[in-house]
Amino acid sequence: MLDPLRKKISQLGLPSWKSMGMTALFLMMFLVVFELALQSNFIVRALPFPSPSLESHYPEIGVKFERLFQVKGINCLFFGSSMIDAGLDPVLFEKGLEAVTGRQYTCFNMGLAGVQTEASTAVASTLTHWYPVEIVVIGLSPLDLSSNFTKTRPIAQMPVFTYYERKPTIEGFLFNHFRLPWYFASLSHVADTAYLKEQVEWDELLTDRGIRLTTESNQVQEKDQEVTLLDYRVNPTDAQALDTTLANFKSRGIQSIVIEFPVHPVYYPYLVEGGETAYQDRFIKPVKEITDRNEVEFIHTQRDISSIVTETDWFNRNHLNITGAEKFTRYILDKLRNEGGVK
């Protein structure tokens, strides 16, 4: 029966099973070699920035992961929005930890501009499965837990970030175990000139450890302020994501540190409608309930910020520049050291 079939295949000019098998084997070998090549920092720097999904619309995230892929021995990660992105120096922080504990740390700042806690905790949960993470630092402000902002929320639903904790899929498996899908997904941005231009800007702005290298200083004027968050309440989706993530880290022996990320003192009364009282009742109190429940250190900083940094240490009303980040990082380390916050 097989001979007539082989003859028929030959007559049709179709490839034999043997040639198809050889082609598949060659393709597999090519993919393996390419995957191994992606472990080389030299190769990675020559490629487009990786993308966590074909549907990703966040230029910074590709640059962050390009930086992340090049750092070896990560065991300390920062998560949050642009405030931690610009405000906490990973190199200074790891040196401070080493001085306190005598252990070696390699920290990376994975803060992302405009990201809400729902998304930042999804990224955090994933990366703690990639690396032997011992310490996670999460930066929070009312802006991170506001329902007013929706642009970055789709990040939390990307298969790469739902794979371990919520919704395992084949796509999620591939993105979590291989680098090739990240560079394949980056092809979706090749024709998007605005996206690529913004990535170049992020490439110039971010250091090899993920912090923004912003040197500009700007004075914040009270006459320019108006209330940002009207009738503010912590968004339940973000609160639940924070609670679940901290509980997960606790169960896995990962130490979490939550930091209240401050805004400029002039802007502070205008951040939340109702000023100081509303800020404490509607932001600090619910976050503290979550951190207390999970036995997590919650470092308060807003009331001290005027004594930590000066006017020239602000890039704008809610972002420090690099000198401000250095001072703020040293302050956080002092708090951890004096209050025994590092286990």
C-alpha positions as a Markdown table, in Angstrom:
| # | Residue | x | y | z |
|---|---|---|---|---|
| 1 | Met | 0.0 | 0.0 | 0.0 |
| 2 | Leu | 2.8 | 2.4 | 0.8 |
| 3 | Asp | 4.6 | 2.1 | -2.6 |
| 4 | Pro | 1.7 | 3.4 | -4.7 |
| 5 | Leu | 1.3 | 6.3 | -2.1 |
| 6 | Arg | 5.0 | 7.2 | -2.4 |
| 7 | Lys | 4.6 | 7.0 | -6.2 |
| 8 | Lys | 1.6 | 9.3 | -6.1 |
| 9 | Ile | 3.4 | 11.8 | -3.8 |
| 10 | Ser | 6.4 | 11.7 | -6.2 |
| 11 | Gln | 4.1 | 12.4 | -9.2 |
| 12 | Leu | 2.5 | 15.3 | -7.4 |
| 13 | Gly | 5.9 | 16.8 | -6.6 |
| 14 | Leu | 5.0 | 16.9 | -2.8 |
| 15 | Pro | 7.8 | 16.5 | -0.2 |
| 16 | Ser | 8.3 | 13.1 | 1.3 |
| 17 | Trp | 7.8 | 12.5 | 5.0 |
| 18 | Lys | 11.6 | 12.3 | 5.3 |
| 19 | Ser | 12.2 | 15.7 | 3.7 |
| 20 | Met | 9.4 | 17.2 | 5.8 |
| 21 | Gly | 11.0 | 15.8 | 8.9 |
| 22 | Met | 14.4 | 17.1 | 7.9 |
| 23 | Thr | 12.9 | 20.6 | 7.3 |
| 24 | Ala | 11.2 | 20.5 | 10.7 |
| 25 | Leu | 14.4 | 19.4 | 12.4 |
| 26 | Phe | 16.4 | 22.2 | 10.7 |
| 27 | Leu | 13.8 | 24.7 | 11.7 |
| 28 | Met | 13.9 | 23.5 | 15.3 |
| 29 | Met | 17.7 | 23.7 | 15.4 |
| 30 | Phe | 17.5 | 27.2 | 14.0 |
| 31 | Leu | 15.1 | 28.3 | 16.6 |
| 32 | Val | 17.2 | 26.7 | 19.4 |
| 33 | Val | 20.3 | 28.4 | 18.1 |
| 34 | Phe | 18.5 | 31.7 | 17.9 |
| 35 | Glu | 17.1 | 31.3 | 21.4 |
| 36 | Leu | 20.5 | 30.6 | 22.8 |
| 37 | Ala | 21.9 | 33.6 | 20.9 |
| 38 | Leu | 19.3 | 35.8 | 22.6 |
| 39 | Gln | 21.0 | 35.0 | 25.9 |
| 40 | Ser | 24.0 | 37.1 | 24.7 |
| 41 | Asn | 23.9 | 40.8 | 25.7 |
| 42 | Phe | 25.7 | 41.7 | 22.5 |
| 43 | Ile | 23.0 | 40.1 | 20.3 |
| 44 | Val | 20.2 | 41.6 | 22.4 |
| 45 | Arg | 21.6 | 45.1 | 22.0 |
| 46 | Ala | 21.6 | 44.7 | 18.2 |
| 47 | Leu | 17.9 | 43.7 | 18.1 |
| 48 | Pro | 14.7 | 45.8 | 18.3 |
| 49 | Phe | 13.4 | 46.2 | 21.8 |
| 50 | Pro | 11.4 | 43.2 | 22.9 |
| 51 | Ser | 7.6 | 43.4 | 23.4 |
| 52 | Pro | 5.5 | 41.4 | 25.9 |
| 53 | Ser | 2.7 | 41.1 | 23.5 |
| 54 | Leu | 1.6 | 41.8 | 19.9 |
| 55 | Glu | -1.0 | 44.1 | 21.5 |
| 56 | Ser | 1.5 | 46.1 | 23.6 |
| 57 | His | 1.3 | 49.8 | 23.2 |
| 58 | Tyr | 3.8 | 50.8 | 25.9 |
| 59 | Pro | 7.2 | 51.9 | 24.5 |
| 60 | Glu | 8.9 | 52.0 | 27.9 |
| 61 | Ile | 8.1 | 48.4 | 28.7 |
| 62 | Gly | 10.2 | 47.1 | 25.8 |
| 63 | Val | 13.2 | 49.2 | 26.9 |
| 64 | Lys | 12.8 | 48.0 | 30.5 |
| 65 | Phe | 12.7 | 44.4 | 29.5 |
| 66 | Glu | 15.7 | 44.9 | 27.2 |
| 67 | Arg | 17.6 | 46.2 | 30.3 |
| 68 | Leu | 16.3 | 43.5 | 32.5 |
| 69 | Phe | 17.4 | 40.7 | 30.2 |
| 70 | Gln | 21.0 | 42.0 | 30.4 |
| 71 | Val | 21.3 | 42.0 | 34.2 |
| 72 | Lys | 22.5 | 38.8 | 35.9 |
| 73 | Gly | 21.8 | 37.7 | 39.5 |
| 74 | Ile | 18.7 | 39.8 | 40.1 |
| 75 | Asn | 17.2 | 39.2 | 43.6 |
| 76 | Cys | 15.7 | 42.6 | 44.4 |
| 77 | Leu | 13.0 | 44.3 | 42.3 |
| 78 | Phe | 11.1 | 47.7 | 42.4 |
| 79 | Phe | 7.6 | 48.0 | 41.1 |
| 80 | Gly | 5.2 | 50.9 | 40.7 |
| 81 | Ser | 4.5 | 53.9 | 38.5 |
| 82 | Ser | 6.7 | 56.6 | 37.1 |
| 83 | Met | 7.2 | 57.9 | 40.6 |
| 84 | Ile | 9.3 | 54.9 | 41.6 |
| 85 | Asp | 10.6 | 54.8 | 38.1 |
| 86 | Ala | 12.3 | 58.1 | 38.7 |
| 87 | Gly | 12.6 | 58.1 | 42.5 |
| 88 | Leu | 14.5 | 55.0 | 43.8 |
| 89 | Asp | 18.0 | 54.2 | 42.8 |
| 90 | Pro | 18.6 | 50.4 | 42.6 |
| 91 | Val | 22.4 | 50.6 | 42.8 |
| 92 | Leu | 22.4 | 52.8 | 46.0 |
| 93 | Phe | 19.6 | 50.6 | 47.4 |
| 94 | Glu | 21.5 | 47.3 | 47.0 |
| 95 | Lys | 24.7 | 48.8 | 48.5 |
| 96 | Gly | 22.7 | 49.9 | 51.5 |
| 97 | Leu | 21.1 | 46.5 | 51.9 |
| 98 | Glu | 24.5 | 44.8 | 51.7 |
| 99 | Ala | 25.8 | 47.1 | 54.4 |
| 100 | Val | 22.9 | 46.2 | 56.7 |
| 101 | Thr | 22.6 | 42.4 | 56.0 |
| 102 | Gly | 26.1 | 41.4 | 54.8 |
| 103 | Arg | 24.4 | 39.7 | 51.8 |
| 104 | Gln | 24.8 | 40.5 | 48.1 |
| 105 | Tyr | 22.0 | 42.1 | 46.3 |
| 106 | Thr | 21.3 | 43.0 | 42.6 |
| 107 | Cys | 18.3 | 45.4 | 42.3 |
| 108 | Phe | 16.4 | 46.5 | 39.3 |
| 109 | Asn | 13.9 | 49.3 | 39.0 |
| 110 | Met | 10.9 | 47.9 | 37.1 |
| 111 | Gly | 8.7 | 50.9 | 37.6 |
| 112 | Leu | 6.6 | 51.8 | 34.5 |
| 113 | Ala | 5.2 | 55.2 | 33.6 |
| 114 | Gly | 1.4 | 55.5 | 34.2 |
| 115 | Val | 1.1 | 52.0 | 35.5 |
| 116 | Gln | -1.7 | 51.2 | 38.0 |
| 117 | Thr | -1.2 | 48.8 | 40.9 |
| 118 | Glu | -3.4 | 46.2 | 39.1 |
| 119 | Ala | -0.8 | 46.1 | 36.3 |
| 120 | Ser | 2.4 | 46.6 | 38.4 |
| 121 | Thr | 1.6 | 43.7 | 40.7 |
| 122 | Ala | 0.8 | 41.5 | 37.7 |
| 123 | Val | 4.3 | 42.2 | 36.4 |
| 124 | Ala | 5.8 | 41.7 | 39.9 |
| 125 | Ser | 4.2 | 38.3 | 40.3 |
| 126 | Thr | 5.6 | 37.1 | 37.0 |
| 127 | Leu | 9.1 | 38.3 | 37.5 |
| 128 | Thr | 9.4 | 36.7 | 41.0 |
| 129 | His | 9.0 | 33.4 | 39.2 |
| 130 | Trp | 11.8 | 34.2 | 36.8 |
| 131 | Tyr | 14.4 | 35.2 | 39.4 |
| 132 | Pro | 15.3 | 34.1 | 43.0 |
| 133 | Val | 13.8 | 37.4 | 44.4 |
| 134 | Glu | 14.3 | 38.0 | 48.1 |
| 135 | Ile | 13.0 | 41.6 | 48.4 |
| 136 | Val | 10.3 | 43.4 | 46.4 |
| 137 | Val | 9.8 | 47.2 | 46.8 |
| 138 | Ile | 6.4 | 48.6 | 45.8 |
| 139 | Gly | 5.9 | 52.3 | 45.5 |
| 140 | Leu | 2.4 | 53.7 | 46.0 |
| 141 | Ser | 0.6 | 57.0 | 45.8 |
| 142 | Pro | -3.1 | 57.8 | 45.4 |
| 143 | Leu | -2.4 | 58.1 | 41.6 |
| 144 | Asp | -1.4 | 54.4 | 41.5 |
| 145 | Leu | -4.7 | 53.2 | 43.0 |
| 146 | Ser | -7.1 | 55.5 | 41.2 |
| 147 | Ser | -10.0 | 54.3 | 38.9 |
| 148 | Asn | -9.5 | 57.5 | 36.8 |
| 149 | Phe | -6.6 | 56.0 | 34.9 |
| 150 | Thr | -7.2 | 53.1 | 32.6 |
| 151 | Lys | -4.5 | 53.4 | 29.8 |
| 152 | Thr | -2.1 | 50.8 | 31.3 |
| 153 | Arg | -4.6 | 48.4 | 32.8 |
| 154 | Pro | -4.5 | 46.0 | 29.7 |
| 155 | Ile | -0.9 | 45.1 | 30.8 |
| 156 | Ala | -2.4 | 43.1 | 33.7 |
| 157 | Gln | -4.3 | 40.9 | 31.1 |
| 158 | Met | -1.4 | 40.1 | 28.9 |
| 159 | Pro | -0.9 | 36.3 | 28.8 |
| 160 | Val | 2.8 | 36.6 | 29.9 |
| 161 | Phe | 1.6 | 38.3 | 33.1 |
| 162 | Thr | -1.4 | 36.1 | 33.8 |
| 163 | Tyr | 0.4 | 32.8 | 33.3 |
| 164 | Tyr | 1.6 | 31.9 | 36.8 |
| 165 | Glu | -1.2 | 33.3 | 39.0 |
| 166 | Arg | -4.4 | 33.5 | 37.2 |
| 167 | Lys | -4.8 | 32.2 | 33.6 |
| 168 | Pro | -2.2 | 29.9 | 32.1 |
| 169 | Thr | -2.2 | 29.7 | 28.3 |
| 170 | Ile | 0.2 | 28.4 | 25.6 |
| 171 | Glu | 1.0 | 32.0 | 24.7 |
| 172 | Gly | 1.8 | 32.8 | 28.3 |
| 173 | Phe | 4.0 | 29.7 | 28.6 |
| 174 | Leu | 6.0 | 30.6 | 25.5 |
| 175 | Phe | 6.6 | 34.2 | 26.6 |
| 176 | Asn | 7.6 | 33.1 | 30.1 |
| 177 | His | 10.1 | 30.4 | 29.0 |
| 178 | Phe | 11.6 | 31.7 | 25.8 |
| 179 | Arg | 12.9 | 35.0 | 24.5 |
| 180 | Leu | 12.1 | 34.5 | 20.9 |
| 181 | Pro | 8.4 | 35.4 | 21.2 |
| 182 | Trp | 9.3 | 38.8 | 22.7 |
| 183 | Tyr | 11.3 | 39.7 | 19.6 |
| 184 | Phe | 8.7 | 38.2 | 17.3 |
| 185 | Ala | 6.1 | 40.4 | 19.0 |
| 186 | Ser | 8.3 | 43.5 | 18.5 |
| 187 | Leu | 7.8 | 43.2 | 14.7 |
| 188 | Ser | 4.3 | 44.6 | 15.3 |
| 189 | His | 5.9 | 48.0 | 16.0 |
| 190 | Val | 8.2 | 48.2 | 13.0 |
| 191 | Ala | 5.9 | 50.5 | 11.0 |
| 192 | Asp | 4.8 | 52.6 | 14.0 |
| 193 | Thr | 7.2 | 55.6 | 13.8 |
| 194 | Ala | 5.7 | 57.4 | 16.9 |
| 195 | Tyr | 6.1 | 54.3 | 19.0 |
| 196 | Leu | 9.7 | 53.8 | 17.8 |
| 197 | Lys | 10.5 | 57.4 | 18.4 |
| 198 | Glu | 9.3 | 57.2 | 22.0 |
| 199 | Gln | 11.3 | 54.0 | 22.6 |
| 200 | Val | 14.4 | 55.9 | 21.5 |
| 201 | Glu | 13.6 | 58.6 | 24.0 |
| 202 | Trp | 13.2 | 55.9 | 26.8 |
| 203 | Asp | 16.5 | 54.3 | 25.7 |
| 204 | Glu | 18.3 | 57.5 | 26.3 |
| 205 | Leu | 16.5 | 58.1 | 29.6 |
| 206 | Leu | 16.8 | 54.8 | 31.4 |
| 207 | Thr | 20.0 | 53.5 | 33.0 |
| 208 | Asp | 21.1 | 49.8 | 32.8 |
| 209 | Arg | 19.3 | 49.2 | 36.1 |
| 210 | Gly | 16.0 | 50.8 | 34.9 |
| 211 | Ile | 16.0 | 54.1 | 36.8 |
| 212 | Arg | 15.3 | 57.3 | 34.8 |
| 213 | Leu | 18.4 | 59.5 | 34.6 |
| 214 | Thr | 16.6 | 62.9 | 34.8 |
| 215 | Thr | 18.9 | 65.8 | 35.7 |
| 216 | Glu | 16.5 | 68.7 | 34.9 |
| 217 | Ser | 15.2 | 70.7 | 37.9 |
| 218 | Asn | 11.9 | 72.7 | 37.8 |
| 219 | Gln | 10.3 | 74.9 | 40.4 |
| 220 | Val | 6.7 | 74.0 | 41.4 |
| 221 | Gln | 4.4 | 77.0 | 41.8 |
| 222 | Glu | 1.3 | 77.0 | 43.9 |
| 223 | Lys | -0.6 | 79.2 | 41.5 |
| 224 | Asp | -0.4 | 76.5 | 38.9 |
| 225 | Gln | -2.1 | 73.8 | 41.1 |
| 226 | Glu | -5.6 | 72.4 | 41.0 |
| 227 | Val | -7.1 | 69.3 | 42.5 |
| 228 | Thr | -6.2 | 66.2 | 40.6 |
| 229 | Leu | -8.3 | 63.4 | 42.3 |
| 230 | Leu | -11.9 | 64.5 | 42.9 |
| 231 | Asp | -14.0 | 62.5 | 45.4 |
| 232 | Tyr | -11.1 | 60.0 | 45.7 |
| 233 | Arg | -11.4 | 56.4 | 46.8 |
| 234 | Val | -8.9 | 53.6 | 46.5 |
| 235 | Asn | -10.0 | 51.5 | 43.4 |
| 236 | Pro | -11.1 | 48.1 | 44.7 |
| 237 | Thr | -9.4 | 46.3 | 41.7 |
| 238 | Asp | -6.1 | 47.8 | 42.6 |
| 239 | Ala | -6.6 | 47.2 | 46.3 |
| 240 | Gln | -7.4 | 43.5 | 45.7 |
| 241 | Ala | -4.4 | 43.1 | 43.4 |
| 242 | Leu | -2.1 | 44.6 | 46.1 |
| 243 | Asp | -3.6 | 42.4 | 48.8 |
| 244 | Thr | -3.4 | 39.2 | 46.8 |
| 245 | Thr | 0.2 | 39.9 | 45.7 |
| 246 | Leu | 1.5 | 40.7 | 49.1 |
| 247 | Ala | -0.1 | 37.6 | 50.5 |
| 248 | Asn | 1.4 | 35.5 | 47.7 |
| 249 | Phe | 4.9 | 36.9 | 48.3 |
| 250 | Lys | 4.6 | 36.3 | 52.1 |
| 251 | Ser | 3.6 | 32.7 | 51.4 |
| 252 | Arg | 6.7 | 32.3 | 49.2 |
| 253 | Gly | 9.1 | 33.8 | 51.6 |
| 254 | Ile | 9.7 | 37.0 | 49.6 |
| 255 | Gln | 9.9 | 40.1 | 51.7 |
| 256 | Ser | 7.8 | 43.0 | 50.6 |
| 257 | Ile | 8.4 | 46.7 | 51.4 |
| 258 | Val | 5.7 | 49.2 | 50.5 |
| 259 | Ile | 6.7 | 52.9 | 50.2 |
| 260 | Glu | 4.4 | 55.9 | 50.2 |
| 261 | Phe | 5.8 | 57.8 | 47.3 |
| 262 | Pro | 5.6 | 61.6 | 47.9 |
| 263 | Val | 4.6 | 64.5 | 45.7 |
| 264 | His | 6.0 | 68.0 | 46.0 |
| 265 | Pro | 4.8 | 69.8 | 49.2 |
| 266 | Val | 3.2 | 72.6 | 47.2 |
| 267 | Tyr | 1.2 | 70.1 | 45.2 |
| 268 | Tyr | 0.3 | 67.8 | 48.1 |
| 269 | Pro | -2.8 | 69.7 | 49.3 |
| 270 | Tyr | -4.2 | 69.5 | 45.7 |
| 271 | Leu | -3.5 | 65.8 | 45.0 |
| 272 | Val | -6.7 | 64.6 | 46.7 |
| 273 | Glu | -9.9 | 66.6 | 47.1 |
| 274 | Gly | -10.1 | 67.3 | 50.8 |
| 275 | Gly | -6.4 | 67.7 | 51.3 |
| 276 | Glu | -4.5 | 66.1 | 54.2 |
| 277 | Thr | -7.5 | 64.7 | 56.0 |
| 278 | Ala | -8.9 | 63.0 | 52.9 |
| 279 | Tyr | -5.4 | 61.8 | 51.9 |
| 280 | Gln | -4.9 | 60.0 | 55.2 |
| 281 | Asp | -8.5 | 58.6 | 55.4 |
| 282 | Arg | -8.9 | 57.5 | 51.8 |
| 283 | Phe | -5.4 | 56.5 | 50.8 |
| 284 | Ile | -3.1 | 55.9 | 53.8 |
| 285 | Lys | -5.7 | 54.1 | 56.0 |
| 286 | Pro | -6.8 | 51.5 | 53.4 |
| 287 | Val | -3.3 | 50.8 | 52.2 |
| 288 | Lys | -2.1 | 50.3 | 55.8 |
| 289 | Glu | -4.9 | 47.9 | 56.5 |
| 290 | Ile | -3.6 | 45.8 | 53.6 |
| 291 | Thr | 0.0 | 46.0 | 54.6 |
| 292 | Asp | -0.8 | 45.2 | 58.3 |
| 293 | Arg | -2.9 | 42.2 | 57.3 |
| 294 | Asn | 0.1 | 40.8 | 55.3 |
| 295 | Glu | 2.7 | 41.9 | 57.9 |
| 296 | Val | 4.5 | 44.2 | 55.4 |
| 297 | Glu | 6.6 | 47.2 | 56.2 |
| 298 | Phe | 4.8 | 50.4 | 55.0 |
| 299 | Ile | 7.2 | 53.4 | 55.0 |
| 300 | His | 5.5 | 56.8 | 55.2 |
| 301 | Thr | 7.4 | 59.6 | 53.5 |
| 302 | Gln | 5.1 | 62.5 | 52.5 |
| 303 | Arg | 5.3 | 64.4 | 55.8 |
| 304 | Asp | 9.1 | 64.2 | 55.8 |
| 305 | Ile | 9.7 | 65.0 | 52.2 |
| 306 | Ser | 10.6 | 68.7 | 52.8 |
| 307 | Ser | 13.5 | 67.6 | 55.0 |
| 308 | Ile | 14.6 | 64.9 | 52.6 |
| 309 | Val | 15.0 | 66.8 | 49.4 |
| 310 | Thr | 15.3 | 70.4 | 48.3 |
| 311 | Glu | 13.5 | 72.5 | 45.6 |
| 312 | Thr | 16.2 | 71.7 | 43.1 |
| 313 | Asp | 15.7 | 67.9 | 43.6 |
| 314 | Trp | 12.3 | 67.9 | 41.8 |
| 315 | Phe | 11.8 | 67.3 | 38.1 |
| 316 | Asn | 8.1 | 68.3 | 38.4 |
| 317 | Arg | 5.4 | 68.2 | 41.0 |
| 318 | Asn | 5.3 | 64.4 | 41.4 |
| 319 | His | 8.7 | 63.2 | 40.1 |
| 320 | Leu | 12.1 | 63.5 | 41.6 |
| 321 | Asn | 15.2 | 64.1 | 39.5 |
| 322 | Ile | 18.3 | 61.9 | 39.9 |
| 323 | Thr | 19.7 | 64.0 | 42.8 |
| 324 | Gly | 16.4 | 63.8 | 44.5 |
| 325 | Ala | 16.3 | 60.0 | 43.9 |
| 326 | Glu | 19.7 | 59.6 | 45.5 |
| 327 | Lys | 18.6 | 61.5 | 48.6 |
| 328 | Phe | 15.3 | 59.8 | 48.8 |
| 329 | Thr | 16.9 | 56.3 | 48.5 |
| 330 | Arg | 19.4 | 57.1 | 51.3 |
| 331 | Tyr | 16.4 | 58.2 | 53.5 |
| 332 | Ile | 14.6 | 54.9 | 52.8 |
| 333 | Leu | 17.7 | 52.9 | 53.7 |
| 334 | Asp | 18.1 | 54.9 | 56.9 |
| 335 | Lys | 14.4 | 54.1 | 57.8 |
| 336 | Leu | 14.9 | 50.4 | 57.1 |
| 337 | Arg | 18.1 | 50.3 | 59.1 |
| 338 | Asn | 16.8 | 52.2 | 62.1 |
| 339 | Glu | 13.5 | 50.5 | 62.2 |
| 340 | Gly | 14.7 | 47.0 | 61.5 |
| 341 | Gly | 12.7 | 46.8 | 58.3 |
| 342 | Val | 15.0 | 44.4 | 56.4 |
| 343 | Lys | 14.7 | 40.8 | 57.5 |
